[in-house]
Amino acid sequence: MMNEEVRRIMTTNPPIATPNQKISEISEFMVNNKYQQLPVAEDGQLVGMLTTYDMWKALRQSPDAEHLEVKDVMTTKVIKITPIDKVGTAAELFMDKRFKTLPVVNLRNELKGVVTSFDVMKYVIKQEYPRPILYRETIES
């Protein structure tokens, strides 16, 4: 079960932020769509991750932070995985590093998707319980 490749459960074509977007614009998008993390890409290349925590820190440090751009607050040292890495590897990274989203990139660092801790949990639950009883619309979608 945990030896399945990440590409089987990852989200392809995830929403992204770009380095030059204003924090005010992207934060509104994240709130409206309930995202806590977004990959930051430029010309298809992963250049960082933006989290609500990154934005919160920036706002605490500067009252003018809403005028900052994504590149000013994003995390650039990003742990990432490839589409052929195992689901178990993603699960271990989620447990060890305490984050919720991993960007999935190829060997040229091109963003191919994301895998979330919820993707892993949903995959494991579906293996054990293929026909959910509770929250069917959430689990099956």
N, C-alpha and C positions, 0 to 999 in steps of 0.2 A: 504493500500500500504506500509506504513512504518512499519507495524506490521509483515511483512514477515521476516523469519529467515535469518540471515546472510549467513548461509550455502547454500542458494539458489543462491547467487550472488558472493560468494568468489571464489578466484582462489586456487585450490588445487595443491599440489606439486609445490609451487613456488621455484624459484632459491633461494639458501641460501648462506650465507658466513659462514665460520667456524672460531672459535676464533684464530686458529694458522695460518691462511692464511696471507700472506704478503699484506700490503696495496697496493703495486705496482701491484700485480696480480689482486686483487679484483677491484681496481679502473679501470683498463683496461677493465675488464669484464663489469663493470657498464656503462662505457662510450660507449663501443661497442654495448651494448644492451639497452641503454637509460633508465637505472634504476637510481632512485635518492635515494631509500631506499631498503635495503635488511634485512630480518630477519637473525639473527645469531643463529645457532643451533648447538648443540653437542649431538650426540647419540639421535637425535629426539627431544631433549628438547630445548625450546626457552631460550637463555641466553642473548639476547640483540638485538638491531637494529643498523645497520650501515647506516649512511646517507652521502650524499656528503658534507653536512655541517660539519659533524664530521671530515671527511678527510681534508676539507679545513682548519678547525681550527688547526688540527695537523700539516699541512704543514706550516701554518703561525707561529706556535710556534717553529718548529724545521725543519731546512733544510734537516735533515736526516729522515724525517717522512716516506718517501717511504720504509724505511727498517723496520718500525714498523709493528706489527701484528694487525689484526682486534681487538683482545681483548684489545689492548692498547688505542684504540680510540672509540670503540663502546659505545653506550648508554646502560646502564644496567637497568635503571629504565624505564621500558616500559609499556605503557598503552596497554592492550590487551583485546580482547573480545572472547566469546565462539561461537561455531557454532549456538547455539540456541538464542543468543542475537538478537535483532531486528535491521533491517536496519535503523530504526529511531534512535536507540542508536548510531550506527556508524556515521550517519549523524550529530548528535549532537556533538559527539566527534571531528569530523573533523572541525566543526564550532568553537568549543570552544578552542581546543588545537592547531589548525593551523598546523597539519601535514597531510600527504597524504596517509599513509599506516598504517593499523592496523594489527598486527599479530592475527590470530585466533588460539586459543589453547583449548585443552580439560581440564578437571579438574586436570589432571596429568601434566599439562604444556607442553604437547606434541604439537608441531607445526602441525596444520591441514591445514593451508592455510593463505592467506592474503586477506583483502578487502581494496580496495583503494577508494579514493574520486571519481575517475572516474567510478568505479563499481557502486557506489550509484547513480551518475548522470545518467549513462547509463540506470540503472534500472528504475529510475523515468521517464526519457524521453520515454523509451519503453512502459511504462504503459499509457502515454498520447498519444503517437504517435507510434503505433505498426509498421507502415510502413514508415520509414524515407524517406524523399525526398532528403535531402542533406547528403553527406558523408556516404552513404549506406554501403560501404565496411568497414568502420571503425566501425560503430555502430553495424552492424550485425555480426561481427566476434567475 
